[in-house]
């Protein structure tokens, strides 16, 4: 189905794994966590149980590194039958601190694209996660000057986007969202009659993955890199 972008006035961008690297660091942290707890369970079992713990904790802790660290600590206690050492708990905390102190690695073409599009469109950043961490990454990225508005959402569901667009007085038909997650950045927008462009990242958290059935009949575009967005909008 052909998509017409001529009416677009505002473009929203996801941050993690759309503008800069993020999920890669979580995969690395999971590996470190598995190695720490390997005397108690297999790596596969530890990975599965950590994921379950993260999902269980989402309503309480939300998204981001801090929530991830708390889930690691809880999972370590449970999977070790509460025999995990104080040193291992400290190591888990240090995994989290290391994640928070990672440099911001921009993906290919990000600043060039934002600079070009900001001359024609109003750009906003719509991301989810821990507020302090996202503010820190945005500051490190040097990209804040391109955005008219920055919003850190507790979640990215239809109601979250509708509330944001209403608050900013944006007509959904004039809004385009760009992101790597079908579940968070694409399908909710399509469902509220806005536009969306999907740019897959090489690794996706299991919670963000969707089935082919969920995407059937949904009107959105998929491109390989952010640089292609300029051509798409011409």
Secondary structure in CASP SS format (residue, H / E / C, confidence):
PFRMAT SS
TARGET T0000
AUTHOR 0000-0000-0000
METHOD secondary structure of the structure
MODEL  1
X C 1.00
X C 1.00
X C 1.00
X C 1.00
X C 1.00
X C 1.00
X C 1.00
X C 1.00
X C 1.00
X E 1.00
X E 1.00
X E 1.00
X E 1.00
X C 1.00
X C 1.00
X E 1.00
X C 1.00
X C 1.00
X C 1.00
X E 1.00
X C 1.00
X C 1.00
X H 1.00
X H 1.00
X H 1.00
X H 1.00
X H 1.00
X H 1.00
X H 1.00
X H 1.00
X H 1.00
X H 1.00
X H 1.00
X H 1.00
X H 1.00
X H 1.00
X C 1.00
X C 1.00
X C 1.00
X C 1.00
X C 1.00
X C 1.00
X H 1.00
X H 1.00
X H 1.00
X H 1.00
X H 1.00
X H 1.00
X H 1.00
X H 1.00
X H 1.00
X H 1.00
X H 1.00
X H 1.00
X H 1.00
X H 1.00
X H 1.00
X H 1.00
X H 1.00
X H 1.00
X H 1.00
X C 1.00
X C 1.00
X C 1.00
X H 1.00
X H 1.00
X H 1.00
X H 1.00
X H 1.00
X H 1.00
X H 1.00
X H 1.00
X H 1.00
X H 1.00
X H 1.00
X H 1.00
X H 1.00
X H 1.00
X H 1.00
X C 1.00
X C 1.00
X C 1.00
X C 1.00
X C 1.00
X C 1.00
X H 1.00
X H 1.00
X H 1.00
X H 1.00
X H 1.00
X H 1.00
X H 1.00
X H 1.00
X H 1.00
X H 1.00
X H 1.00
X H 1.00
X H 1.00
X H 1.00
X H 1.00
X C 1.00
X C 1.00
X C 1.00
X C 1.00
X C 1.00
X E 1.00
X C 1.00
X C 1.00
X C 1.00
X H 1.00
X H 1.00
X H 1.00
X H 1.00
X H 1.00
X H 1.00
X H 1.00
X H 1.00
X C 1.00
X C 1.00
X C 1.00
X C 1.00
X E 1.00
X E 1.00
X E 1.00
X E 1.00
X E 1.00
X E 1.00
X E 1.00
X C 1.00
X C 1.00
X H 1.00
X H 1.00
X H 1.00
X H 1.00
X H 1.00
X H 1.00
X H 1.00
X H 1.00
X H 1.00
X H 1.00
X H 1.00
X C 1.00
X C 1.00
X H 1.00
X H 1.00
X H 1.00
X C 1.00
X C 1.00
X E 1.00
X E 1.00
X E 1.00
X E 1.00
X E 1.00
X C 1.00
X C 1.00
X C 1.00
X C 1.00
X H 1.00
X H 1.00
X H 1.00
X H 1.00
X H 1.00
X H 1.00
X H 1.00
X H 1.00
X H 1.00
X H 1.00
X C 1.00
X C 1.00
X C 1.00
X C 1.00
X H 1.00
X H 1.00
X H 1.00
X E 1.00
X E 1.00
X E 1.00
X E 1.00
X E 1.00
X C 1.00
X C 1.00
X H 1.00
X H 1.00
X H 1.00
X H 1.00
X H 1.00
X H 1.00
X H 1.00
X H 1.00
X H 1.00
X H 1.00
X C 1.00
X C 1.00
X C 1.00
X E 1.00
X E 1.00
X E 1.00
X E 1.00
X E 1.00
X C 1.00
X C 1.00
X C 1.00
X C 1.00
X C 1.00
X C 1.00
X H 1.00
X H 1.00
X H 1.00
X C 1.00
X C 1.00
X C 1.00
X H 1.00
X H 1.00
X H 1.00
X H 1.00
X C 1.00
X C 1.00
X C 1.00
X C 1.00
X C 1.00
X E 1.00
X E 1.00
X E 1.00
X C 1.00
X C 1.00
X C 1.00
X H 1.00
X H 1.00
X H 1.00
X H 1.00
X H 1.00
X H 1.00
X H 1.00
X C 1.00
END
